[in-house]
Amino acid sequence: MQRLPVITAFGGFNPAGRSSFHRGYSRLVLDKLDQRERADILSDLAALMGLRRGAEAGTPLDPGLEQQVLQGTLVRELEARFYDYHRCHFHQAANLNSANGITFEMSARQLPHPQPDGWQVEPIGGGKVRVMAPSLSVMLDSYREIPVGAGGQLPTGFEPGDHYNSRFHPRGLQLAVLGASDAVRSMGIDWETVVRAVGPGNISVYASSAMSQLDHFGNGGLMQSRLRGSRVSSKQLALGLNSMPADFVNAYVLDNVGSTGAVTGACASYLYNLRAGVEDIRTGRARVAIVGAAEAPLVPEVVDGYSTMGALATIENLRKLYPGEVDFRRTSRPFGDNCGFTLGEGTQWAILMDDALALELGANIHGSVAGVYINADGNKKSISAPGPGNYLTMARAMAEARSIIGDEALRQRSFVQAHGSSTPQNRVTESAILDRLAGTFGIEKWPVCAVKAFVGHTVAAASGDQLITALGIFDKGILPGILTTDRIADDVHQENLDFSLEHVERDPRSLDLALLNSKGFGGNNATAAVLSPHLTRNMIEKRHGKKSVSHYRKSNEAVIERAQAYDVEASRGELNTIYRFGEGLFDEGEIALSTEEVVLPGLSPVSLPQENPYDDMV
């Protein structure tokens, strides 16, 4: 009997705001909310953006402030807090020659070794030297425009590093700390209670970034240090690793000594980590799994790289498609007439428990993950081109989901969160996959959503955006439309698909299954099958009985109350981020060892394996 991985909490931040309590999702479907809920969501965003505090929180915004919040969220023109895309600094090579030679001064420490031919060096004091050379190759300071002007940026005014002692942390790790903290605090159960209930050996953490940490405090600064004439710091290399989102959360948010890992698969990285957590719970290797990803790719070098590949929507190409002034809020157009994706930044986290533990602790039930399916593409002409692997991931996910919920539920009560990257190639290949498989499984007018239209492509965290949006759909029943395009492109396959250009309202109980699809560079394909909260509760009741569920409902009341108390605090801008640097360090001399168990100070014992797993072979 496999355990069911139940989603008991989620959190994070992206261009739509805070993810916990469906707040970021609600920003996407704001026009379908009633007046009270709309005012609440906008007030929450205003507090996050530093536009209001304290007693003002929760009250309606005046029209000017409301417009400021709306304009400062989702995909929009790139803000100068990152860099000025009109005038981005770069160096240009130049050769200086003179009949009489070139004379210049420099630090003795920076003298090249060995010195170029013809150089004459004279010490002049103060640690400097005068150099006389016949010619010189130099890098001249210059500026140029980067042809990409839009990005999925965190809400204007919201800086993650301002919410804890983040000195020298790359932006991606700041996001990871805040996102994981948001998920843990939204759980409504003290983390220490969870650890006591399962023991430290039954917890897994899987999280990563795909691009690594590429700003000045990570690998970006490491690689630029010599060009800038500065020294490499002791932190840049270590903090630049793409495993650091998991490492930081283990160390400073959870104090976790359980299993950990950082799985990367380009744009599918979140689902790769999700599969690791789901399989740990399904097989009993862990009872709790924390899954996440964080990405902060809005740096000139990354934008240059994707732009040179022809993958991003450039200003020039947007003008070719839509003559006139570029609308930066509509650069990401999944399945419409498009010319490339729009990079975004964000972090998303989910806390999974096995079904028995969720009942025992009275945890909130937001849904469950039936499985995550991954396949490579095989041989291909271009490593970035799509391939057949995504047919396998979708088909496997649909087939297993059908075995759980039945054929009628798959055909009538499921929807797709598409990869929807907004590239001409993706709109054709992904729609072909979805359309053919819908026909194969007898699905007509299959609803297809594409969250990248609102928040851009957050790379490793992109499938986390899909998961958070799916949970919001299960809660409110509003399927976000692809609002950034006026029409579906002519080459999109849609015989069996329903691409809505406006929000669609459904009864939440009419939706049982979400399929999250991802197609990543390099042949990294993944699809997750996520079951709705009401279906998950029905499955748990069938396994554990009505008496257990009745007891669960009573204990869940206190959990809901504590979770909502955090939401109220956060909506005032008081995130109270969990960051425990240097707290509760272990004295390794106090670790108790035996052949049966290891006991860390203050924690319950971790049992050591005693049975031979290959007793039929030895």
TORGU-780332 format. One record per residue (C-alpha): y, x, z; residue in one letter. Coordinates in steps of 0.5 Angstrom, whole numbers, padded with zeros to 4 digits, always signed. Layout:
N
YXZA;...
% end
This chain:
618
+0000+0000+0000M;+0007+0003-0002Q;+0013+0002+0002R;+0019-0001-0001L;+0025+0003-0001P;+0031-0002+0001V;+0038+0000+0000I;+0041-0001+0007T;+0048+0002+0006A;+0052+0005+0001F;+0059+0008+0000G;+0063+0013-0004G;+0070+0013-0008F;+0072+0013-0015N;+0078+0011-0019P;+0076+0004-0017A;+0077+0006-0010G;+0072+0006-0004R;+0065+0003-0006S;+0063+0001+0001S;+0063-0007+0002F;+0063-0008-0006H;+0071-0006-0005R;+0071-0001-0012G;+0067-0006-0015Y;+0071-0012-0013S;+0077-0008-0017R;+0073-0008-0023L;+0073-0016-0023V;+0080-0017-0019L;+0082-0023-0024D;+0076-0027-0022K;+0077-0027-0015L;+0080-0032-0011D;+0087-0031-0008Q;+0085-0029-0001R;+0080-0024-0003E;+0084-0021-0009R;+0090-0020-0004A;+0085-0017+0001D;+0082-0012-0004I;+0089-0010-0007L;+0091-0009+0001S;+0085-0004+0002D;+0087+0000-0004L;+0095+0000-0002A;+0092+0003+0005A;+0088+0008+0001L;+0093+0010-0003M;+0098+0011+0003G;+0103+0006+0001L;+0102+0002+0007R;+0099+0003+0014R;+0097-0001+0020G;+0099-0008+0021A;+0101-0009+0014E;+0094-0008+0012A;+0091-0014+0010G;+0097-0018+0008T;+0099-0020+0001P;+0103-0014-0003L;+0110-0016-0006D;+0109-0016-0014P;+0112-0009-0015G;+0107-0006-0010L;+0102-0010-0013E;+0103-0007-0020Q;+0104+0000-0017Q;+0097-0001-0014V;+0094-0004-0021L;+0097+0002-0025Q;+0095+0007-0020G;+0087+0006-0021T;+0082+0006-0026L;+0082+0010-0032V;+0090+0012-0034R;+0094+0018-0036E;+0092+0024-0033L;+0097+0026-0027E;+0100+0032-0026A;+0096+0033-0019R;+0091+0036-0024F;+0095+0040-0029Y;+0100+0038-0034D;+0096+0037-0041Y;+0102+0037-0045H;+0104+0044-0042R;+0097+0047-0040C;+0098+0055-0038H;+0093+0060-0042F;+0093+0067-0044H;+0094+0070-0051Q;+0092+0076-0053A;+0097+0081-0056A;+0097+0088-0058N;+0103+0093-0057L;+0105+0099-0061N;+0110+0104-0061S;+0112+0110-0064A;+0114+0113-0058N;+0108+0110-0054G;+0108+0105-0048I;+0110+0106-0041T;+0109+0101-0035F;+0108+0101-0028E;+0102+0098-0024M;+0098+0098-0018S;+0093+0104-0017A;+0088+0099-0014R;+0088+0096-0021Q;+0087+0102-0026L;+0081+0101-0030P;+0075+0106-0030H;+0074+0109-0034P;+0081+0110-0036Q;+0082+0108-0044P;+0083+0114-0048D;+0091+0117-0049G;+0093+0114-0042W;+0097+0119-0038Q;+0098+0117-0030V;+0103+0119-0025E;+0103+0117-0018P;+0110+0114-0016I;+0109+0112-0009G;+0108+0105-0005G;+0101+0105-0008G;+0103+0104-0015K;+0103+0109-0021V;+0106+0110-0028R;+0102+0109-0034V;+0104+0112-0041M;+0100+0110-0047A;+0100+0110-0054P;+0099+0103-0055S;+0097+0097-0050L;+0093+0090-0051S;+0095+0085-0046V;+0095+0078-0045M;+0101+0074-0045L;+0103+0068-0041D;+0103+0062-0046S;+0102+0055-0046Y;+0099+0049-0050R;+0098+0042-0050E;+0090+0040-0049I;+0089+0034-0054P;+0086+0030-0048V;+0091+0025-0044G;+0087+0020-0040A;+0082+0021-0034G;+0078+0017-0029G;+0082+0019-0023Q;+0082+0017-0016L;+0087+0012-0014P;+0094+0015-0014T;+0096+0018-0007G;+0089+0019-0005F;+0087+0026-0003E;+0080+0027+0000P;+0082+0033+0003G;+0087+0030+0007D;+0082+0026+0011H;+0078+0031+0015Y;+0079+0039+0016N;+0078+0041+0009S;+0081+0048+0008R;+0078+0052+0002F;+0073+0046+0000H;+0073+0045-0007P;+0075+0038-0009R;+0067+0036-0011G;+0065+0038-0004L;+0071+0034-0001Q;+0069+0028-0005L;+0062+0029-0002A;+0064+0029+0005V;+0068+0023+0005L;+0063+0019+0000G;+0057+0020+0005A;+0061+0019+0011S;+0063+0012+0008D;+0056+0010+0007A;+0054+0012+0014V;+0059+0009+0017R;+0058+0002+0013S;+0051+0002+0015M;+0053-0001+0022G;+0048+0003+0026I;+0049+0010+0029D;+0046+0015+0025W;+0043+0018+0032E;+0039+0011+0033T;+0036+0012+0026V;+0034+0019+0028V;+0031+0017+0034R;+0027+0012+0031A;+0024+0016+0025V;+0024+0023+0028G;+0028+0029+0024P;+0022+0030+0020G;+0022+0023+0016N;+0029+0024+0013I;+0030+0026+0006S;+0037+0028+0003V;+0038+0029-0004Y;+0045+0030-0008A;+0048+0035-0013S;+0053+0036-0018S;+0052+0037-0025A;+0058+0042-0027M;+0058+0045-0020S;+0065+0046-0016Q;+0069+0048-0022L;+0076+0048-0019D;+0080+0054-0016H;+0076+0054-0009F;+0069+0054-0013G;+0066+0057-0019N;+0073+0056-0023G;+0077+0061-0018G;+0071+0066-0018L;+0071+0067-0025M;+0079+0067-0026Q;+0080+0072-0020S;+0080+0078-0025R;+0084+0075-0030L;+0089+0073-0025R;+0089+0079-0022G;+0087+0077-0015S;+0081+0078-0011R;+0074+0074-0010V;+0074+0070-0004S;+0068+0070+0001S;+0067+0062+0000K;+0068+0061-0008Q;+0061+0063-0010L;+0057+0060-0004A;+0061+0053-0005L;+0061+0053-0012G;+0053+0052-0012L;+0051+0045-0015N;+0047+0044-0009S;+0053+0044-0004M;+0054+0036-0004P;+0047+0036-0001A;+0048+0042+0004D;+0055+0040+0006F;+0052+0033+0008V;+0046+0036+0012N;+0051+0041+0016A;+0057+0037+0017Y;+0056+0029+0016V;+0048+0028+0018L;+0046+0034+0022D;+0040+0034+0018N;+0034+0038+0019V;+0029+0034+0015G;+0027+0035+0007S;+0033+0036+0002T;+0034+0038-0005G;+0039+0038-0011A;+0036+0035-0017V;+0040+0036-0023T;+0040+0033-0030G;+0046+0033-0033A;+0049+0025-0034C;+0043+0023-0031A;+0043+0027-0024S;+0044+0021-0020Y;+0038+0018-0022L;+0034+0024-0021Y;+0036+0025-0014N;+0035+0017-0013L;+0028+0018-0016R;+0026+0024-0011A;+0029+0019-0005G;+0025+0013-0008V;+0018+0017-0008E;+0019+0020-0001D;+0019+0013+0001I;+0014+0010-0003R;+0009+0015-0001T;+0011+0015+0006G;+0013+0023+0006R;+0020+0020+0009A;+0022+0013+0012R;+0030+0015+0011V;+0033+0018+0004A;+0040+0019+0003I;+0042+0020-0004V;+0048+0022-0007G;+0052+0026-0012A;+0059+0028-0013A;+0063+0031-0019E;+0070+0033-0020A;+0071+0035-0027P;+0078+0034-0028L;+0080+0042-0030V;+0083+0044-0036P;+0076+0049-0038E;+0072+0043-0037V;+0076+0038-0041V;+0077+0044-0046D;+0069+0045-0047G;+0068+0037-0048Y;+0073+0037-0053S;+0071+0042-0057T;+0064+0039-0057M;+0068+0033-0060G;+0065+0029-0054A;+0072+0027-0051L;+0077+0021-0054A;+0083+0026-0056T;+0090+0023-0057I;+0089+0025-0065E;+0083+0021-0066N;+0085+0015-0062L;+0091+0014-0066R;+0087+0015-0072K;+0083+0009-0069L;+0089+0005-0067Y;+0095+0007-0070P;+0101+0007-0065G;+0102+0009-0058E;+0096+0011-0055V;+0094+0006-0049D;+0091+0011-0044F;+0088+0005-0040R;+0083+0003-0046R;+0081+0010-0048T;+0074+0009-0046S;+0071+0003-0050R;+0063+0003-0049P;+0060+0000-0055F;+0067-0002-0059G;+0070+0002-0064D;+0071+0009-0060N;+0072+0016-0061C;+0069+0020-0055G;+0068+0019-0047F;+0073+0020-0042T;+0072+0024-0036L;+0072+0022-0029G;+0072+0024-0022E;+0068+0021-0016G;+0062+0021-0011T;+0057+0015-0010Q;+0052+0015-0004W;+0046+0010-0002A;+0042+0010+0004I;+0035+0008+0003L;+0030+0006+0009M;+0022+0003+0008D;+0022-0004+0009D;+0019-0004+0016A;+0024+0001+0019L;+0029-0004+0016A;+0026-0010+0019L;+0026-0006+0026E;+0033-0003+0026L;+0036-0010+0023G;+0039-0006+0018A;+0043-0010+0012N;+0039-0011+0006I;+0043-0010+0000H;+0037-0009-0005G;+0031-0005-0006S;+0029+0000-0012V;+0023-0001-0015A;+0022+0005-0018G;+0026+0011-0023V;+0023+0013-0029Y;+0025+0020-0032I;+0023+0023-0039N;+0025+0028-0044A;+0026+0028-0051D;+0022+0033-0054G;+0024+0037-0060N;+0031+0036-0063K;+0036+0039-0067K;+0041+0039-0062S;+0041+0040-0055I;+0046+0035-0054S;+0043+0030-0059A;+0040+0024-0056P;+0032+0023-0057G;+0026+0019-0056P;+0025+0020-0048G;+0030+0014-0047N;+0025+0009-0050Y;+0020+0011-0045L;+0024+0011-0039T;+0027+0004-0041M;+0020+0001-0043A;+0017+0004-0037R;+0022+0001-0032A;+0021-0006-0036M;+0014-0006-0035A;+0013-0004-0028E;+0019-0009-0026A;+0015-0015-0030R;+0009-0013-0026S;+0013-0014-0020I;+0018-0020-0021I;+0014-0024-0027G;+0015-0024-0034D;+0020-0030-0034E;+0025-0027-0029A;+0025-0021-0033L;+0027-0025-0039R;+0032-0030-0036Q;+0034-0026-0029R;+0035-0019-0031S;+0041-0015-0034F;+0043-0008-0036V;+0048-0003-0033Q;+0048+0001-0040A;+0050+0009-0040H;+0055+0006-0045G;+0059+0013-0045S;+0064+0011-0051S;+0062+0016-0056T;+0060+0013-0063P;+0053+0016-0063Q;+0051+0013-0056N;+0054+0006-0058R;+0049+0006-0064V;+0043+0010-0061T;+0043+0006-0054E;+0044-0001-0057S;+0038+0001-0061A;+0034+0002-0055I;+0036-0004-0051L;+0036-0009-0057D;+0029-0007-0059R;+0026-0007-0052L;+0029-0013-0051A;+0026-0016-0057G;+0019-0013-0055T;+0019-0016-0048F;+0022-0023-0051G;+0029-0023-0048I;+0034-0026-0052E;+0042-0025-0050K;+0040-0020-0045W;+0047-0018-0041P;+0049-0011-0042V;+0055-0008-0038C;+0058-0002-0038A;+0062+0001-0032V;+0065+0007-0036K;+0070+0002-0039A;+0073+0002-0032F;+0072+0009-0029V;+0070+0014-0034G;+0064+0018-0034H;+0064+0022-0027T;+0058+0026-0030V;+0053+0027-0024A;+0056+0021-0020A;+0056+0016-0027A;+0049+0013-0025S;+0052+0012-0018G;+0057+0008-0021D;+0052+0004-0024Q;+0048+0003-0018L;+0054+0001-0014I;+0057-0004-0019T;+0050-0007-0020A;+0050-0009-0012L;+0057-0012-0013G;+0054-0016-0018I;+0048-0018-0014F;+0053-0020-0009D;+0058-0024-0013K;+0055-0026-0019G;+0060-0023-0023I;+0058-0019-0029L;+0064-0014-0031P;+0066-0015-0039G;+0068-0009-0043I;+0075-0011-0043L;+0078-0004-0046T;+0076-0006-0053T;+0077-0012-0058D;+0071-0012-0061R;+0064-0009-0061I;+0063-0004-0067A;+0059-0006-0073D;+0054-0001-0072D;+0052-0003-0065V;+0045-0007-0065H;+0046-0013-0062Q;+0041-0018-0064E;+0038-0019-0057N;+0043-0017-0053L;+0050-0020-0050D;+0056-0015-0050F;+0061-0019-0047S;+0068-0018-0047L;+0070-0022-0041E;+0067-0022-0034H;+0062-0027-0034V;+0060-0031-0028E;+0053-0033-0025R;+0050-0036-0019D;+0048-0029-0015P;+0041-0032-0014R;+0040-0033-0022S;+0040-0025-0022L;+0033-0021-0020D;+0033-0015-0023L;+0038-0009-0025A;+0036-0004-0030L;+0041+0002-0030L;+0040+0007-0036N;+0042+0014-0037S;+0042+0019-0043K;+0044+0026-0041G;+0046+0032-0045F;+0039+0036-0046G;+0035+0030-0046G;+0035+0028-0039N;+0034+0021-0039N;+0033+0016-0033A;+0032+0009-0032T;+0032+0005-0025A;+0029-0002-0023A;+0034-0005-0018V;+0032-0011-0014L;+0036-0016-0012S;+0038-0017-0004P;+0035-0024-0004H;+0028-0022-0008L;+0028-0016-0003T;+0028-0021+0003R;+0023-0025+0000N;+0018-0019-0001M;+0019-0017+0006I;+0018-0024+0009E;+0011-0024+0005K;+0009-0017+0007R;+0011-0018+0015H;+0011-0025+0016G;+0017-0030+0018K;+0016-0028+0025K;+0018-0021+0024S;+0024-0023+0019V;+0026-0028+0025S;+0027-0023+0030H;+0030-0018+0024Y;+0036-0024+0023R;+0038-0023+0031K;+0038-0016+0031S;+0042-0016+0024N;+0048-0020+0027E;+0050-0014+0031A;+0049-0009+0025V;+0054-0014+0021I;+0059-0014+0026E;+0059-0006+0027R;+0059-0005+0020A;+0065-0010+0019Q;+0069-0007+0024A;+0069+0000+0020Y;+0071-0004+0014D;+0077-0007+0018V;+0079+0000+0020E;+0078+0003+0013A;+0082-0002+0010S;+0088+0000+0014R;+0087+0007+0011G;+0083+0010+0017E;+0077+0013+0014L;+0075+0017+0021N;+0071+0021+0016T;+0065+0024+0020I;+0066+0032+0019Y;+0062+0036+0025R;+0064+0043+0023F;+0061+0048+0029G;+0058+0042+0033E;+0052+0042+0037G;+0049+0048+0034L;+0042+0050+0036F;+0040+0055+0040D;+0034+0058+0036E;+0031+0061+0043G;+0030+0054+0045E;+0025+0052+0040I;+0019+0050+0042A;+0013+0052+0038L;+0005+0050+0038S;+0000+0049+0033T;+0001+0042+0033E;+0008+0041+0033E;+0015+0044+0033V;+0021+0041+0038V;+0028+0043+0036L;+0033+0042+0042P;+0035+0035+0043G;+0030+0032+0038L;+0024+0029+0038S;+0018+0033+0036P;+0016+0035+0028V;+0008+0034+0027S;+0005+0039+0023L;+0000+0038+0018P;-0007+0038+0021Q;-0012+0035+0016E;-0014+0038+0010N;-0012+0034+0004P;-0017+0037+0000Y;-0023+0036+0004D;-0027+0034-0002D;-0026+0041-0005M;-0027+0045+0001V;
% end
